[in-house]
Amino acid sequence: MILCNLFKAQSRKIVEGVTIETYMSDKMYDELALERAIRDNFGIDVDMRQVIVMKVPVSHTTEATLFLTTKKQLFLYIIGKSKLSLGDIKKLVVRMGLKAELYLPPKGRPFYFDEIGRNKFHEVFPGRKHISDSDIIFYRTLAPYNPALVLISEVKDGHIYQFDSDATTNWRIAAKFAYRRIKTS
């Protein structure tokens, strides 16, 4: 009984002004809020198994969360306070040391990037009638994409990077994590 009470007292030690119990409940709340945001914005039910990095900065106004699902899929969720485009998200994914497999479109719009790309192409070239997929490759990257959800296929060198304005390259290691998705037929 005395040992049990001693353990309880030690587990409630204050870590940076917050008890461990409060930290764990905040972490669980953040994970549930993230799952709900993904379900609302992208129409996908994800069951988080492990959060690799939570809300790390990837620019001055943008944060990213990298997590593994119970199906062993690695997802990156990016949200920013400023406007982001698909091109911006692609650049951030590469700078974080990740390789993207799929950029998921918003809920209910499976051809979202193509629709926006065709509209932007028509704004620039209003007279062109026949548009191919190769014509809109660039214009697809101009599509607004905030928040963003990316299915990751690989962590390139085993390091996940985060933005740091004090570092010489503006990027530093946030976590070490090895992952490579093996495609099956």
C-alpha positions in Angstrom: 0.0 0.0 0.0 2.8 2.4 0.9 4.7 1.5 -2.3 1.5 2.1 -4.4 1.0 5.6 -2.8 4.7 6.4 -3.3 4.4 5.5 -7.0 1.2 7.6 -7.4 3.0 10.6 -5.8 6.0 10.2 -8.1 3.8 9.9 -11.2 2.3 13.2 -10.5 5.5 15.1 -10.5 5.3 18.3 -12.4 7.1 18.4 -15.8 7.6 21.9 -17.1 4.7 23.2 -15.1 2.2 20.4 -16.3 1.5 17.1 -14.6 2.0 13.9 -16.5 -1.7 13.2 -16.3 -2.6 16.5 -17.8 0.0 16.0 -20.6 -1.4 12.6 -21.4 -5.0 13.8 -21.6 -3.9 16.8 -23.7 -2.1 14.4 -26.1 -5.1 12.1 -26.3 -7.4 15.1 -27.0 -5.1 16.4 -29.7 -5.1 13.0 -31.4 -8.9 12.7 -31.3 -9.2 16.3 -32.6 -6.9 15.4 -35.5 -8.8 12.3 -36.3 -12.0 14.3 -36.4 -10.5 17.0 -38.6 -9.3 14.4 -41.1 -12.7 12.8 -41.1 -14.4 16.2 -41.6 -12.1 17.6 -44.3 -11.1 14.4 -46.2 -13.8 11.9 -45.5 -11.3 9.3 -44.3 -11.5 7.4 -41.0 -8.0 7.0 -39.6 -7.2 5.0 -36.5 -3.9 6.4 -35.2 -1.4 3.9 -33.8 1.5 6.1 -33.2 2.2 9.8 -33.5 5.8 10.4 -34.8 5.8 14.2 -34.5 3.0 16.4 -33.4 2.5 20.0 -34.6 6.1 20.6 -35.6 6.7 23.9 -37.4 7.4 23.5 -41.1 7.4 27.3 -41.9 6.8 30.4 -39.9 3.0 29.9 -40.0 2.5 26.2 -40.8 2.6 23.1 -38.6 2.7 19.4 -39.5 1.8 16.2 -37.7 3.2 12.8 -38.9 1.4 9.7 -37.7 1.2 5.9 -38.3 -2.2 4.2 -38.6 -3.1 0.8 -37.4 -2.9 -0.3 -41.0 0.7 0.7 -41.0 0.2 3.7 -43.3 2.2 6.9 -42.7 0.2 10.1 -43.1 1.3 13.7 -42.9 -1.3 16.3 -41.9 -0.3 20.0 -42.6 -2.2 23.0 -41.5 -1.3 26.6 -41.8 -2.5 30.1 -40.9 -1.7 31.4 -44.3 -2.8 30.3 -47.8 -1.1 27.1 -49.0 -1.1 25.6 -52.5 -0.4 22.0 -53.6 3.0 23.3 -54.8 3.8 24.6 -51.3 2.8 21.3 -49.7 5.0 19.3 -52.2 7.9 21.5 -51.3 7.4 21.1 -47.5 7.1 17.3 -47.8 10.5 17.2 -49.6 12.1 19.5 -47.1 10.9 17.4 -44.2 12.8 14.5 -45.7 9.7 12.5 -46.8 8.6 11.0 -50.1 4.9 11.4 -51.0 2.8 8.7 -52.5 -0.5 10.4 -52.7 -1.9 13.9 -52.0 -5.5 13.3 -50.8 -8.1 15.7 -52.2 -10.8 17.3 -50.0 -13.9 15.3 -49.1 -16.3 14.8 -51.9 -14.0 16.1 -54.7 -11.9 13.3 -56.0 -10.8 15.4 -59.1 -10.2 18.6 -57.1 -6.6 19.2 -58.3 -7.5 18.6 -61.9 -10.6 20.8 -61.7 -8.6 23.7 -60.3 -5.8 23.1 -62.8 -8.2 23.2 -65.7 -9.8 26.4 -64.4 -6.4 28.1 -64.0 -5.4 26.9 -67.4 -8.6 28.4 -69.0 -7.8 31.7 -67.3 -4.4 31.9 -68.9 -5.4 30.4 -72.3 -9.1 31.1 -72.8 -9.1 30.1 -76.5 -7.7 26.5 -76.0 -10.4 23.9 -76.2 -8.5 20.6 -76.0 -6.6 20.3 -72.8 -4.5 17.3 -71.9 -3.2 16.2 -68.5 0.3 17.2 -69.5 -1.0 20.8 -70.1 -2.3 21.2 -66.6 0.6 19.7 -64.6 1.9 23.1 -63.5 -1.6 24.6 -63.0 -2.5 21.7 -60.7 0.1 22.9 -58.2 -1.7 26.3 -57.9 -4.7 24.6 -56.2 -5.4 25.9 -52.7 -4.6 23.1 -50.3 -5.0 24.0 -46.6 -5.3 21.7 -44.6 -3.4 19.0 -46.5 -3.2 15.2 -46.0 -0.4 13.3 -47.6 0.1 9.6 -47.7 3.9 9.0 -47.3 5.7 6.2 -49.0 9.2 6.7 -47.5 11.2 8.6 -44.9 14.3 9.3 -47.0 17.3 9.1 -44.7 15.6 8.0 -41.5 15.3 11.6 -40.3 12.2 13.8 -40.2 13.1 17.5 -40.3 11.3 20.5 -38.9 11.7 24.2 -39.6 14.1 26.1 -37.4 14.9 29.7 -38.3 18.0 29.6 -36.0 19.6 26.7 -37.9 22.0 27.5 -40.8 19.9 25.6 -43.3 16.6 26.6 -41.6 15.9 22.8 -40.9 16.8 20.5 -38.1 16.1 17.0 -37.1 12.7 16.6 -35.3 12.7 12.8 -35.0 14.5 9.7 -36.2 12.1 7.2 -37.9 12.6 4.5 -40.5 9.8 3.8 -42.9 9.4 2.5 -46.4 6.1 1.3 -47.9 6.5 -1.8 -49.9 4.0 -1.9 -52.8 2.2 -5.1 -53.5 0.1 -6.1 -56.5 
